[in-house]
Every structure is written in C-alpha cells, then in structure tokens.
Amino acid sequence: MTEPQIKFNAQNWPAMPEGLPIFDISENAKKVMDVRYVRKNEKKELLETREQTIWRVAYNVANSGNNQKNVQEVAIDYYKLIATKKFMPNTPTFTGAGTPLGQLSACFVLPIDDDMGKDPHGNGIMTTLRNATLIQQTGGGNGFSFSRLRPSGAYIHSSGGESTGPIGFLKSYDGVFNNVQQGGTRRGANMAVLRVDHPDIMEFIKCKVGEDSITNFNISVGITDKFMDAVANDLDFDLVAPHDEKVWKTMKAKVIFNEICKYAYNNGEPGILFIDRANRYNPVPHLYELEATNPCGITTDIFISI
C-alpha cells in the first residue's frame, strides 16, 4: 500500500533530499511512530511522513555542532543510520529536534536540599520540583535523591512544626508529575533514591506496595558499603538524620535487607543502587558526588515493534 504524501511544514532546514532509503518497519512500529514521534498540528493531523520525521531529526542534529560546512552530508549519513536501523536516537531527540522544545537529552538528576525553596536559584524542594516539571515538559526523565531531607516528624525551628519527610514530598512530586507529559507524548519517568541509613528507610521500602501508589516513580534504596558489611556480619546499623547527623534508630542490618528483598519480590520495587560503588567509578568526582540515577529503559519505543 502506498504511503500518503503529506505536505511537510519545514521551517529551519532544507527539504528532504531525493533517493534516501525508506524506513521499513512493522505495522505496529508505524502506529507507535505516528502516535509518538511524527509531528502533528492542533487537530492531530500529521505534518510529516515518517521519513520526513527522520530527516528533521538528522538535519537538526547535524546542524547543532560547531562545524557548519558539511551539515547536509552529515545529515544524510545520520538519516541512513536511522532509516536502516543501525542506530536509533532516544525519544526526546525524535520529539525535540527541529521543534520549539529543542531538548534532545533524556537523562537528568536534580539535587533536593532540605528547604522549601526560598532561593529561586537554589535546590530547595519546590524549586527542584519546578525545574523537574519543565524538564519533563520538554521530554527528559528525572532522578532525585531525597536523602538530604530531614525525617518525618523532625522539628522545624523556623516554623515550630514537624517535617513532612522524604516520602511525603515524594508523594507530592508524584501528584504533580501525574499531570505532566514528557515532550507532549507520555507521562514522565522518574527515579527516587533514599539512602539506606536514612531514618525513614523502612517507610520508603514499603511506599509502593500498592499498584496505584506513586505511579510516576521507580524507587531505589541507596546501598552503602557499610550497610553491606553489616548485613554480611549480622551487625547493628544506625539510621542517621541528615540535617543534624544524630542517630534516630539502631536496628539489625539484615532486617532492613530482608524488607528490601520482600517488597522487591512482591512487585519489583524497590531496586537498589550501590551508591559507594558508583562513586568509586565517578568520572568527575571533583564536580559532584553521585547521589541518584534517573530511570533507564529501552532507548525508544520504536524498538518495541521494529
């Protein structure tokens, strides 16, 4: 069956050259691509063919570097890699290249400090939420460490109240992200990490036991070398509040480890992130200490059906 010819509304790149290979994919993959990646107008009418989608991506990626002399040649080579399925860019590249979003990255990790966000340029709870929402709107996924937040019930000197704690704010983030689509195509992907030595770790381990709980996040426990040594030697393990470094509770490390295993077996949550091991392999330790990762999956939905 002949594909419909759609008038392409090109703005900042030349028309697709003649003679480039077609994108030969399955019927299911065509449906996925049309729904998620092919540009549409306000009436949901397609503005480009699938091949023109690839050309939009190829030309705008080729045009993003410092060397502007061989853009057309590089774009053609890049187009051929995608069309022949030798290389497939991520979802934000398909949705962002050559569009007002212009955001091609998929992976972000944002810090969360133990304050509500008085400094608009800082990393307070609500400032980071705002930044994360804007990232998701443009197609990126976010990772967060909630480990800097004081435990639930901790006294707050400035207000005289008690802290909501990391799980309370995790649920708040989840509620906001429920209404944001990544690049206008899908609900956002997020990862929440809490260190195993945080006083709220037991609540965190159980927070996704319900299938309708915190649906926009994967969760992972940040595992330390000290914790694993305590598990191996059946030792006690201190849970320490990050805001004042006081020990809130001491318990058997194996109890925590068994709870992680129990709930991971139940529904795959939580995962574990070996945070000390990750930092041993951190290529830029002079820039930052790794606290979290973002959720990672298949590079692009097209792979599901090709």
CORBELRA-V273076 format. One line per field, one symbol per residue. ss: DSSP state (H for helix, E for strand, L for the rest). phi: phi as a letter, one per 40 degrees, with the letter a starting at -180 (. if undefined). Layout:
ss: ???
phi: ???
//
This chain:
ss: LLLLLLLLLLLLLLLLLLLLLLLLLLHHHHHHHHHHLLLELLLLLELLLHHHHHHHHHHHHHLLLLLLLLHHHHHHHHHHHHHLLLLLLLHHHHHHLLLLLLLLLLEEEELLLLLLLLLLLLLLHHHHHHHHHHHHHLLLEEEEELLLLLLLLLELLLLLLELLLHHHHHHHHHHHHLLLEELLLEELLEEEEEELLLLLHHHHHHLLLLLLLLLLEEEEEEELHHHHHHHHLLLEEEEELLLLLLEEEEEEHHHHHHHHHHHHHHHLLLEEEEHHHHHHLLLLLLLLLLLLLLLLLLLLLHHHHL
phi: .ccccbccccbbacccccgcccccbccccccccccbbccbcccgccbacccccccdcccccccccccccbdcccccccdcccccgcabccddcccbcgbdcgbbcbbbbbcbccachcccbcbcdccccccccccccchcbbbbbccccccdgccbccbgcbccgccccdccddccccbbbcfgbaccbabbbbccccdcccccdccbcccbbfcbbcbacccbcdccccccbfbcacbbcccbfcccabaccccccccdccccccagbccbbccccdccbccbcccaccbabccbacdaccccbc
//
